[in-house]
């Protein structure tokens, strides 16, 4: 046993040199991934994640192999249960690396094939020894498919110029070839120099005075589709002959917990708005028929796990987010930046508030586009949301130290200014799951709504009684009409309405193009069509930043 190691496990050891943790895959074997080795590596990563202070991680190996991928021998010896187990565990390891709150560097001292190649790819930087070692995706040669989750790692991390050679030719890349193609960041002729290069990069990054929570958030936002796929466990491997084709996702589908992703939140919010339009919003949420209808639609689109109880839990979570943001904006020093779709404040204001209210820390870098739309789903008006805002009229870079980011780093493919899609980040603390056996009950109490004096584009919400009950609900905001589900049809219908509500001299080319871009998002289209025609013009003027 290495006495200098912080952790000495069967598959790996963990050391610390200055500010840099060094994770070494130990032994002369080919370091294949099975549940035991994955558990050891995960334990080491958890140790690093919890360690305080400046830090970075270098992953390297002993022997001739960085890693030769999944442990096919273990899979064959433990069939059929192994086939349902190994894929979700391996995907979970890759996902953990992507969410790790510190810079990660791979010092590749040997062959990295198949899953070993993917494990190297999920590091932020890669350095490689230039000898006979190769990077190699061997699936095609061995008659194995790649599930969507692992293919997403290849598509996101491999430069487009060599994707075809990596996947469809199973080409083996030496270090010099890999450097030319951008697969690695550097190489050398020996392990010592390769490790020195990796340590030098790690030390440089570890000394940066960065908020590592922000670092992890930015990495996740840079590769959102990859992380979503890794967490979903959707598709199976097609294993070589001799191994049965099984759906590894059965293990995930049988789990009691299911993650919520932005696409699912978007659709759920769209369904809630339709229920509001039909007058089914009551003080505790929605009428029974509303919950049943939404559960039916969610099950049809995303699977049977999205039952009524799960939707009620998510409703409560989204409502909690909405209330917490309003609470923040009610505090001195906090503002809402409509361009960035974020809560902003001076750094000192954040730090002072978070000391007494730790829950607020997650909103320092959270983007909440179109949160005003949630106001309607929760029985308020957009005026209620606007009254809680302190609109940011200063340079965001003076308030939040995020450099020149245009939110492309945090929200995915488009900035918040470009897209109003209601994106609740799937960060761990908010990606809540509900147990299939849990009898979730929504609270019957609802906070008092703020009285609005002169709504800018929505009338005050009226109340009425439905059925035999005495619950108060919102007056529907729409005409009773079927809303088309095709995004193209929605956009077309909205633009036709725009032509009707603006006079010829008011509808210039710039306004029409902005409206066209806005209505590419089906949620914006549905909100627009959900309004009574006399309020649509004022809503659109507000959305495109046009003075009335």
N, C-alpha and C positions, 0 to 999 in steps of 0.2 A: 504493500500500500504506500502511495506517495504521501509522505507526512506533510508536504507543503500544500496539498490540495484542500480546498474548502469543502468539496464533496468528492467522495470516491465511490462511484457506483459501478455496477457490472458493465454497462455499456459505455460509460463516459466518466470523465473527471472534470472538475471545475476548479480553476485557479484564478488568482487575481494578481495582476502586475501593475502597480500604480492605480490608475483609474480604469484599467481595462480588465475585464473578465475574459478568461481563455477557457473555452469549452472544447475538450479534446475527445474525439471518438476513439476509444482505446482498443488495444489488441491488434493482432496481425490479420484478423479476418476481413471480410468485405463489408462489415458494418451495415447489415441489412436491417430493415425496419420490421419489427414485430411488436406485439403489445408490451412486452417487457422492456425492450430498448426504447420504445416511444415513451413509456412511463418514466424511465431514467432521464431521458433528455428533457422531458416536460418538467420534472422535479428541479433540474438544474436551471431551466429558464425561469421558473417561479422564484427561485432563490435570487437570481440576478434582478428580476423585476422588482422585488421587494427591497433590494439593497438601496440605502440612501446615498445621496451625493452624486457628483458628476460620474458618468460611466459610459462605457461602450462594450460591445461583445465581439470577440473574435472566435469563430468556430473553425477547428482544424481537425486533423486525424493522424493516427499512427498507421503504419503498414502501407500497402500498395493501393488501398481503396479509400477514397473519401466516403463513398457509400455506393453500394451496388443495387440500391432500391429495396423493394418489398421482399420479405423473407418467404419466397415461394415454397421452400421446404417446410417451414412451419405451417403455412397455409394448407399444404397437401396432407400433413400429418394430423391436422385438427379439423378437417372438413366434417360436416358442412358449416358448422358454427363459425369457423375462421373466416369464411367468405363474407359473412354478414358483419364481422367485427373489424377487420383490418382496414377497410377503406375509410369508414368514418373516423377511426383513430388517427390514421395518417393525415387525412384532411384537417383534423383538429390540430395536429402538430404544426402543419404549414400555416394555418390560420393564427395560431398563437405566436409564431414568429412574426407574422405581419402586424400583429397588434402590440408587439413588445415596445415598451416605452423607452427606447434607446437606440442609437445607431448600431447596425449589425454588419459584420464583415466576415466573409468566408475566405479562409486560407486553404485552398484546395491542394492537398498533397497526395495526388493519386487520381485514379479513375472516379468519375462521378457519372453514374449511368442510371437511366430511368428515374425512379423516385429519388435517387441520390442527386441527380441533376436538378430535379425540382426543388429539393431541399436547399441546394446551393443558390438557386434562383431567387428564393424568397428572402435572401440576405440583401441588404442595401448595396453592398459592394462585394466584388469578388476578385481575388488574386490567385494565381495558379502556378504551380511548378512546371517548368517547360522541359519535360522529358518524354517518356512514352505515354504519359497519362492523357486521357481523352475525356471530353464531354460527349454524352451519347444518350439519345432517346431510343431505347431498344425495343419498344413495344411492337413496331411493325415487323421486325425480324423474328419476334417470338409469338406472333399471332394474337396479340392482345390489343383491345381497343383502349382508348382513353376516355373516361367519363368527362362530362362537361366541366365538372369542378376542377379537375387536374388539367384539362385542356385550357381552362381560363388562365392558369398559372403560366403556361407556355405562351399563350397569345398576348398576355399583358407584359411578360418579362423578357421575351425573346424579341430582338429587333425584327421588324417586318422583312428586312432584306434576306434573312436566312430562315424564316419560318418554314418554308417549303422543304428545305434541306433537313431541318431538324425533325419534322414530323413525317413527311412523305418519302424521305429517302433514308431515314435512320443514319444520317451521316455522322461520322466520328470526327470531332474537332480537337486538334492539338491546341496547346496554349497559345501559340503564335497565331493560329487561324482564328481562335476564339477572340483574341484581342483585336484583330483586324475587323471582325464582324460586330464587335461591341458586346459580346457575351460576357467578357470579363474586363476588369479595369487595369490589369497589369499582370506581368509574369516575370519569372526569373529562372535561373538554372539550378537553384537548390532550394530545399525546404527552409533553410535558415534565412535566406534572403527574402523568400516569399512571405515567411512569417514576419520578418522585419518590416516588409512593405505594409502588410496588414496591420501590424501593431502601430506603425507610424500614422496610418490613416485613422486608426481608432483613437489614438492619443490626441490627435488634432481635433477630432470631433467631440471627444469627451470633455475637452477644455472649453468648448462653447457654452456660454451661459444661456442655454435654451431651456424652456419649459418642456420636459420630456412627455408630459401629457399632451401638449400641443404637437410635439413631434409625432407621437403615435397617431393622433387624430388626422394629421396631414397625410401620413402614409396611407391610412385607411381610406381617406377621401381621394387619394391619387389612384387607388385601385379598388373602387367600390364594387364593381361587378365580380371581381375575383373573390373578394371576401364573402359576398353574398352566396356565390356558388359553393365555396368551401364550407360554409355553414349549413347549406341546404341539404347536402348528401342526396342529390336528386337522381343521378344516373348510375347504372352499374358498370363495373368492368365486364368485358367479355373475355373470359380467361382462356388460356391455352387449352388445346385438346387434352382430355383427361381430367379436367376440372369442370364441374357443372357450371352453366351460366346461371348466376343468381343475381338478384337485385339487392345490392348492399343497402339500398335505401330502405328496405323493409325494416332494418334495425332502427333507422331514423324515424320512419313513419310510425313505428310502434312506441316511440318515446312519448312520454306524457307531455313534454314541453316542446313547443314549436315557436321558432323565432318570427318576429314581425320585421318586414323589410319595407323600404320606402314605397315600392310598387303596391304592396298590400295595404299600407296606410292610405295611399292615394285612393285606392278603390273603395276602402272602407269609408273614408270621408265623403267620397262621391255618393255612396249609398245613404249615408246619414243625411246629406243635403236633400236627397230625394224624399226621405221620410219627413223631413221638416216641411218640404213643399206640400206633402199630403196631410199635414196637420197632425202628425203622430208624435210630436215632441211633447213630453210631459215633464213634471218637475224632477222625477227620478231618472230620466233618460228618455226612453221611447216606449210607446204603447206596445203591448205584447205582440200584436200583429206586425209591428215594425221590426222588432227584434227577430221574429221568425222569418220574415221576408229577407232581411239582411243576411241572416245565417244561411239561408237557402242559397243566396247568390254567392256568398263567400265560399261555401262548400263546393259549389259548382265550378268556381274558378280556381280555388287553391287547395281543395281537398277536404275530407270529412272532419278533420280536426278543428275546423273553424266553426264550432257550435255557438249557441247563444251565450253561454257562460264566458267563453273566450272573448267574444265581442264586447261583452259588458266589462270585462277586465281591461280590455284595451281602451274602451271609452273612458274609464276612470283614469287610466294612465295619461291619455291625451289631455284630459281635463285638468289633471294635476300639473302637467307641463304648462298649459295655458294660464292657470292661476298663478303659478310660480313666476312666470314671465311678467304678468301684470303686477305681482307683488314687487318684483325687482324694479319695475319702471315707476312704482310709487315711492321709491326711496330717493333721497337727495343724491344727486351726482350721476344717476343712471339715465341713459337716453336710449331711444330706439333709432337705429340708423336704417331708414327705409331702403337705401341703396344696397347696403350689405345684408339686410334682413337679419340683424344681430342686435343684441343688447350690448351697449358700449358704456364704458366709464373709464376714468383715469385709473392707472394701475394701483395707486394707493387706495382709491375708493374700493376697488375689487378686494384687495387684500384685507382691508379693515372689515368689510362686510362678511367675507368668507370665514373669518376667525369665529364669528358668532353664528354664522349660517353656512355650514360646510356644503349643504345641498346646492348652493348657488354656484359652486366652482365649475360645474359642468356647462354653465351657460356662457362662460368666458369665450369659448370658441365655437359654440353651437349656432348653426344657421337654421332659421325657422321661417322659410319663405311661406308667404300666404297664411300666416297664423291668423290674420284677420278673418279668413274664411272659417276657421274653427269657431269663431265667435257665433256665427249663425248656427252651427251644429250644436252649440251649447246653450242655445236659447237667448243669446244676446244679439245686439245689433253691431254692425261694424263701428258705429259711433261709440259704443261702449269701449271697443278696443282703442279707437283713436283718442278717447279721453284719457286713457291710461298712458299714452305715449308722451315722451318728451323728444320731439323729433331732433335728430342729430343734424346740426347745421355747421359742424366743424369738420376738419379733415380727420377721417377715421384713423389715419396713421399716427396722429398725435395722441389718440386715445388708446388704441390697441396696438401693441408691438408685433404686427403681423407682416411687416414689410410691404411689398407692393402686390400682395396677393389680390386677385379679383374674385376670390371665393372659388376659383376653379380648383384650388387645392383642397378645399373643404367639402364641397358639395357634389363633386363628381365632374360631369362633362361640361356643364355650363355654370356661369356665375348666377348668383341670385338675381342680379339685375336683368339677366337674360331669360331666366325661367322662374315663374312663380309657382312651380310645382311644390305641393306641400310635403316637404321632406323632413321627417323626424329622424335624426341620425340613429342608425342601429348600433350605437355604442353600448357596451355591456350593461351599464346601469339602467339604460332605458329600453333595451331589447327584452322586455319582460315577457315571460311565457306563462301560460295558464295550464293547470293540470286538467286532464280530461275528466277526472273524477271530482274536480273541485266544484262545489256548489256556490259559485260567486254570486254575491248579492250587491247590487248597487245601492248606494246611500239614497235615502228618500229626501234628505235635506239638500237644499241648494242655496248658495249664498245670494243675498239680495242684490238685485241688479241696480246698477247706477242709473239714475234718471237722466235722460238726455234732453237737452234744451232745443237744439236746432240741428238735427242730423244732416250731414252733408249730402248723403245720397240714399239713405234708407229711412223709412218712417219708423216711429217708435213701435215696438212690438205690442200688439194687442193680445188680449187673453180671451179665451172662450172655453166652454165646457163641452166635452165630447162624451158620447155613450151615456151610461148611467152614472159615471164617476164624476168627481168634482175636481179632478186634476186640471191644472192650468196648462195650456199649450200655446204655442205660437200661432199667430194667424199666418196662413200660407202666403208666401211671397210671390207665387207664380200663378199664372193662368193654368187651369187643368188641361194639360196637353202632354202628349208623349214626347219624351226627349230622346233624340236619336243617339245611338251608342257609337256609331262610327265616328272616329275623330275628324275625318274629312267632311262628313255630313254636318257634324256639329260646327266646324269652322265655317262651312258654307252658309249654314243657317244664321250664324252670328253676324257674318259680314253682310248678309242681306238685310238683317235688322239694322245694322249700322247705317246702311244707305238710306233706310227709311227714317231714322230718327235725326239725321243731320241734314241740314239744308245744303243745297249745292255749293253755296259759297263757303260753308263751314267744313265740308269734307274735302280736305286737301290730300295730296298724294302721301305726304308724310304721316298724317293721322291714319290713313287707310293701311299703310304698310305696318305701322306699329300695332294696329288692331289685328291685322292678319297674323303677325308674329305672336301676339298675346294669345290668340285663340288656337294656336297649335296645341296648347295644353288643354286636354279635354275637361279638366277641372275648372279652368277659367271659363270655358265655353258653357259648362253646366251652371256655374254661378251666374253668368250673364243672362242665360235663358231663364234662370230661376227667379229673376227680378221682374216685377211688374214693368211693362214697357216704359212707363213714365219716369222710372228711376234708372234705366239702363244708361242713358247719356251721361248722367252725373257720375255713375260708377266707372264708366270707361274713361271719362276725362281724368278722374283720380288715378286710375291705373296707368295711363300713358303719360301722366305728368302734365296735362294740358289745363291751362287756366280756363275756368268757365266764362 
